[in-house]
């Protein structure tokens, strides 16, 4: 499949009728990065998922961004198709926009800096916004570095604007946020999937890279959730060519975490985080 | 009964002096458990003194004019490729631009990954009986509100004089501090900035040796006549 970045002039468009025919003739082109509508028509339905349960199916361009507001209990699968994707993710509660991902609490509460299966993605309000329920990416994730900026990409690649070939992650998140009615101040520190960083004893950061083509993670939305994703090169990526690749996103109706899930009771701190979340929803009549 | 102790005066206190000489612009003692904020003008230096030793000063920084541009722990960490703040660390905004520079530091390393305590996170870390302990997030919200800031403006902060090691397997935690009475950190403003400090009231972990004590904030103008 091609990456159709605009096929250009193909026929006469001198009259409205000609322009209409030309515009309509462009549809139906299958490219790598595109949303699949209805979601059940996705050519990449994850194993074991009933296509009828899909609520969001999209291959996000690298670089590119995506966003959605999802019901509680949605299961979200992110897949690094070629091994070159980096999914920078921000989560915002759809119930109250001031409640959003808090990276410091996400690391501090579980006493664990590195994201992996069972890791809760916490808000600053003592609740779980989503849980990492599966990690087929060998823990190659990062919660330390966030996204690149216009300034950093200008310095490194010569450009960082959204319209450039090397957009900064923050520029893409600003757009994803705006499409969900959110302002730049609503973009807190983010977490990055598919590109790993480790911290040495002296604090020095070590790049561990990705887990290769087909790496995937799955999250479960524990509350009604707005998800912002920027698929952009990681700030520490050593490849000066701006490493990027397509990111596949599927979400389907599933179940939020329950006390039967091992991560609910994995540590006393997490158990209390789920209890706080449960009460928050209970009071609002959300089951 | 909620225990809310703090030590306002003690024989071991050391109030030190400004790290960088210059005309005195501001000199304020931040009471234990209290919030504080000030605009620090470009070129001026803010010295924070750990008067009682191992007292976490939770800190957020904003562009004084455009509050939407604010401190980013992640941009700062990524740019210096190190998780800890030391002398020479440039404190970057979420747009990757310099807000302040650490021009003096008398502690081995400073923290910017541990975040701020909150009533809510206290319930997770220590149990629901801590719900009515005062917390840094409360100070940030009240002090921020004086400048038109709210919960949407709270981001990962700096914790001056707090110690958060990351072990090889990713285990991290707030442990006993490496500071002492009179130790200082000095920050030069690279533009006009709004600095908000919460003198951490936490009494459930060693970020302040389980004993809130004062912090002294001194702003000097190195180019002004002292």
Interface residues (C-beta under 8 A of the other chain):
Chain A: X97 X98 X99 X100 X102 X103 X104 X105 X107 X108 X109 X111 X112 X113 X114 X122 X124 X125 X126 X127 X144 X145 X146 X147 X148 X149 X150 X151 X152 X170 X183 X184 X185 X186 X187 X188 X189 X190 X198 X199 X201 X202 X203 X204 X205 X235 X236 X269 X270 X272 X273 X276
Chain B: X67 X68 X70 X72 X73 X74 X75 X77 X78 X79 X81 X82 X83 X84 X94 X95 X96 X97 X109 X113 X114 X115 X116 X118 X119 X120 X121 X123 X124 X125 X127 X128 X137 X150 X151 X152 X153 X154 X155 X156 X157 X166 X168 X169 X170 X171 X172 X173 X174
